[in-house]
């Protein structure tokens, strides 16, 4: 449980490389609902956008999203 809490709070971020970091000066902002592993986010970032909120309920998808983007999507349902 402690490791899961640390994972959720992004405490292990500096121990692995995040391949898809957000842009410093985005052209626009967007939210990523039903994020899955981040396909929509990748497309929007490639167009110059920055994600300001993401949501995903599936724990395995959250883990993959964390490895890809360095942040865990919020869970809007009772998880």
Buried (B, 14 or more C-beta within 10 A) or exposed (E): EEEEEEBEEEEEEEEEEBEBEBEEEBEEEBEBEEBBBBEBBBEBBEEEBBBEEBBBBBEEBBEBBBBBBBBBBBBEEEE
